[in-house]
């Protein structure tokens, strides 16, 4: 075989192998945090240690600053650790030490300026700085075991305690807290929040949830400098105001406020 033809065959074989290999490699990079897009969140700050369990895998991987998180990824932060992620719409979520969360949905459509973000936090502390979007869909929800917080352009935080009680404090904007076992009437992407408004009456809760929460409740609207505590079982406490000076006694709060100023959202 002539040398020129041999080189041509070698090049053709190499090209075929590259084409076959590229999709698998691209998928691997997307799940391991080397690529980003409209359905991924980026780790923009990490202090200490955090690990991720990608969907379909059985072993936890170490997270680093610059890593990317995708839908259904589970994350846990270690002791004396803090994690910050930036979502595709440039909203920010931060997580304190010993926090576990799952990226249920993460999506942003630049062409329509629409988003759908849903995060589950079984235990730990979360700080959220949510950007305003103007598209037809604006969903941004963070859920604990016993409460779901639906937000727009809002600065707020959620603490899910080991006893499964949930504390939510709002610094700016509006947060709608509702029972995860009863589907709310509101649709954030259609008209937004309305205060006050009538809500539905109690409805039967299908199994298996009827044994989890015997008391039903609908929804609570929190505005600036308001808070609510939702116990593990039963109805939420009455929403109350909180003082900034008392809140800032917590180092986690002071650190987040400083971080918000640094990144200038």
VMD Tcl script that draws the C-alpha trace (Angstrom):
set ca {
  {0.00 0.00 0.00}
  {1.32 3.40 -0.91}
  {2.35 5.68 1.99}
  {-0.09 8.42 0.93}
  {-3.06 6.04 0.92}
  {-1.99 4.53 4.25}
  {-1.97 8.02 5.83}
  {-5.42 8.77 4.38}
  {-6.86 5.54 5.83}
  {-5.30 6.25 9.20}
  {-6.76 9.78 9.26}
  {-10.21 8.48 8.28}
  {-10.12 5.84 11.03}
  {-9.07 8.45 13.58}
  {-11.88 10.77 12.49}
  {-14.51 8.02 12.86}
  {-13.25 7.15 16.35}
  {-13.31 10.82 17.37}
  {-16.90 11.25 16.18}
  {-18.02 8.13 18.06}
  {-16.20 9.14 21.23}
  {-17.25 12.79 21.35}
  {-20.90 12.42 22.48}
  {-19.95 10.20 25.41}
  {-17.16 12.58 26.38}
  {-19.48 15.57 26.16}
  {-22.02 13.85 28.40}
  {-19.35 12.97 30.90}
  {-18.13 16.55 31.06}
  {-21.64 17.85 31.60}
  {-22.26 15.61 34.60}
  {-18.83 16.02 36.16}
  {-18.92 19.80 36.10}
  {-16.71 20.72 33.13}
  {-19.44 22.21 30.97}
  {-22.28 24.62 31.68}
  {-25.55 25.73 30.14}
  {-29.15 26.74 30.76}
  {-29.71 23.63 32.93}
  {-26.72 23.81 35.25}
  {-25.67 25.75 38.34}
  {-22.06 26.77 38.93}
  {-20.15 26.52 42.20}
  {-18.88 30.08 42.66}
  {-17.57 29.76 46.22}
  {-16.53 26.85 48.41}
  {-15.10 26.99 51.88}
  {-14.20 23.62 53.34}
  {-15.61 20.47 51.77}
  {-18.70 19.60 49.74}
  {-19.66 16.47 47.83}
  {-22.08 15.69 45.02}
  {-23.94 12.50 44.15}
  {-24.93 12.74 40.47}
  {-28.13 11.10 39.30}
  {-27.70 7.38 38.68}
  {-24.38 7.11 40.51}
  {-23.63 5.40 43.82}
  {-20.48 7.20 44.98}
  {-20.06 10.79 46.12}
  {-17.64 13.06 44.25}
  {-15.71 16.00 45.66}
  {-16.95 19.41 44.56}
  {-14.61 22.27 43.72}
  {-15.07 25.94 42.90}
  {-15.94 26.07 39.22}
  {-17.78 22.72 39.24}
  {-21.27 22.51 37.77}
  {-24.44 20.96 39.18}
  {-27.23 19.48 37.09}
  {-30.80 18.33 37.63}
  {-31.21 15.57 40.26}
  {-27.71 16.11 41.69}
  {-27.59 15.68 45.48}
  {-25.11 17.78 47.44}
  {-23.90 17.80 51.03}
  {-21.59 20.23 52.79}
  {-19.12 19.14 55.44}
  {-18.43 20.50 58.90}
  {-17.15 24.10 58.93}
  {-17.96 24.37 55.22}
  {-19.97 26.78 53.09}
  {-21.06 26.57 49.48}
  {-22.34 29.14 47.00}
  {-23.87 28.34 43.64}
  {-24.97 30.61 40.82}
  {-28.03 29.52 38.86}
  {-28.44 30.05 35.10}
  {-30.49 33.23 35.70}
  {-27.63 34.53 37.93}
  {-29.61 34.07 41.14}
  {-27.50 32.95 44.10}
  {-28.04 30.15 46.62}
  {-25.72 29.57 49.58}
  {-25.61 26.64 51.95}
  {-24.19 26.47 55.46}
  {-22.19 23.60 56.93}
  {-23.91 20.22 57.35}
  {-26.56 21.06 54.77}
  {-27.99 18.58 52.27}
  {-29.88 19.63 49.16}
  {-31.04 18.30 45.81}
  {-31.33 20.15 42.50}
  {-34.78 18.97 41.42}
  {-35.09 21.37 38.48}
  {-32.73 24.02 37.15}
  {-33.58 25.77 33.88}
  {-33.35 29.21 32.34}
  {-34.40 30.24 28.83}
  {-32.53 33.33 27.71}
  {-34.74 33.85 24.66}
  {-37.91 34.20 26.77}
  {-36.27 35.27 30.06}
  {-38.09 32.41 31.81}
  {-36.89 30.09 34.54}
  {-37.83 27.02 36.53}
  {-35.81 26.33 39.65}
  {-36.77 23.82 42.34}
  {-34.44 22.80 45.15}
  {-35.10 20.42 48.05}
  {-33.36 20.99 51.40}
  {-33.99 18.12 53.88}
  {-31.72 19.68 56.53}
  {-29.47 22.69 56.92}
  {-29.39 26.42 56.20}
  {-29.99 28.17 52.87}
  {-29.59 31.80 51.85}
  {-31.21 32.94 48.60}
  {-30.67 36.09 46.55}
  {-33.13 35.70 43.68}
  {-32.99 37.89 40.58}
  {-36.07 39.25 38.86}
  {-37.03 37.72 35.52}
  {-39.69 39.05 33.17}
  {-40.58 36.01 31.08}
  {-43.85 34.06 31.08}
  {-42.48 31.54 33.60}
  {-40.75 32.63 36.81}
  {-40.83 29.57 39.09}
  {-38.27 29.57 41.92}
  {-38.99 27.21 44.82}
  {-37.02 25.91 47.77}
  {-38.66 23.12 49.74}
  {-38.11 21.51 53.12}
  {-39.98 18.40 54.28}
  {-42.94 20.41 55.55}
  {-42.92 23.71 53.63}
  {-42.33 25.06 50.14}
  {-41.21 28.65 49.59}
  {-42.13 30.16 46.23}
  {-40.34 33.41 45.40}
  {-39.65 36.06 42.78}
  {-36.98 38.76 43.15}
  {-36.34 38.19 46.83}
  {-33.68 38.15 49.52}
  {-34.49 35.55 52.15}
  {-33.26 32.52 54.03}
  {-34.49 29.13 55.21}
  {-33.26 27.01 58.11}
  {-34.33 23.37 58.30}
  {-33.53 22.07 61.77}
  {-32.65 18.48 62.73}
  {-36.15 18.13 64.23}
  {-37.53 18.99 60.72}
  {-39.02 22.31 61.79}
  {-38.48 25.11 59.26}
  {-37.73 28.80 59.84}
  {-38.10 31.27 56.96}
  {-37.05 34.93 57.18}
  {-37.56 37.49 54.40}
  {-35.30 40.54 53.99}
  {-36.70 42.00 50.77}
  {-39.50 41.13 48.37}
  {-42.20 38.52 48.93}
  {-42.10 34.82 49.76}
  {-45.13 32.55 49.57}
  {-44.92 29.58 51.94}
  {-47.30 26.72 51.35}
  {-48.02 23.19 52.45}
  {-46.18 20.65 50.25}
  {-49.06 18.21 50.71}
  {-51.67 20.61 49.33}
  {-51.19 22.11 45.87}
  {-51.53 25.92 46.08}
  {-53.76 27.99 43.83}
  {-51.15 30.61 42.96}
  {-49.20 30.52 39.71}
  {-46.11 32.74 39.94}
  {-45.74 32.80 36.15}
  {-49.29 34.12 35.71}
  {-49.93 37.38 37.48}
  {-47.63 36.92 40.44}
  {-48.41 37.31 44.12}
  {-51.51 39.08 45.30}
  {-51.96 40.32 48.85}
  {-54.44 39.69 50.35}
  {-56.37 37.01 48.51}
  {-58.75 34.17 49.20}
  {-57.40 30.62 49.27}
  {-59.07 27.27 48.90}
  {-60.68 25.46 51.77}
  {-59.19 22.27 53.26}
  {-59.01 19.25 50.98}
  {-58.39 15.60 51.59}
  {-54.69 14.70 51.49}
  {-53.99 11.48 49.56}
  {-51.82 8.74 50.99}
  {-49.06 8.46 52.06}
  {-49.11 12.04 53.33}
  {-52.19 11.90 55.56}
  {-50.16 10.17 58.26}
  {-47.38 12.76 58.02}
  {-49.35 15.93 58.66}
  {-52.73 15.59 60.38}
  {-53.41 19.33 60.33}
  {-53.83 20.97 56.96}
  {-52.89 24.53 56.15}
  {-52.84 26.40 52.89}
  {-50.38 29.25 52.38}
  {-48.72 32.18 54.08}
  {-47.42 35.35 52.46}
  {-44.30 36.87 54.01}
  {-43.01 40.32 53.14}
  {-39.96 42.35 54.16}
  {-38.62 41.62 57.68}
  {-41.24 38.96 58.38}
  {-40.68 35.39 59.55}
  {-42.57 32.16 60.11}
  {-41.76 28.86 61.79}
  {-43.33 25.66 60.46}
  {-43.16 22.74 62.93}
  {-42.43 19.23 61.76}
  {-46.10 18.31 62.25}
  {-49.03 20.66 62.54}
  {-49.89 24.19 61.53}
  {-47.31 26.98 61.17}
  {-46.90 29.55 63.89}
  {-48.33 32.99 63.31}
  {-46.03 35.11 61.08}
  {-44.21 37.82 63.02}
  {-41.76 40.63 62.40}
  {-38.10 40.25 63.34}
  {-35.47 42.87 64.08}
  {-32.37 43.25 61.92}
  {-30.12 43.77 64.95}
  {-31.28 40.50 66.50}
  {-30.92 38.63 63.22}
  {-27.37 39.89 62.68}
  {-26.22 38.29 65.91}
  {-25.93 35.11 63.84}
  {-22.58 34.93 62.05}
  {-24.18 33.08 59.11}
  {-26.34 36.15 58.45}
  {-23.47 38.63 58.65}
  {-21.36 36.54 56.30}
  {-24.12 36.33 53.69}
  {-24.80 40.04 53.82}
  {-21.11 40.74 53.31}
  {-20.99 38.26 50.44}
  {-24.01 39.89 48.77}
  {-22.23 43.24 48.81}
  {-19.08 41.71 47.36}
  {-20.74 40.08 44.37}
  {-23.05 43.08 43.69}
  {-26.00 41.26 42.19}
}
mol new
graphics top color blue
foreach p $ca { graphics top sphere $p radius 0.5 }
foreach p [lrange $ca 0 end-1] q [lrange $ca 1 end] { graphics top cylinder $p $q radius 0.2 }
display resetview
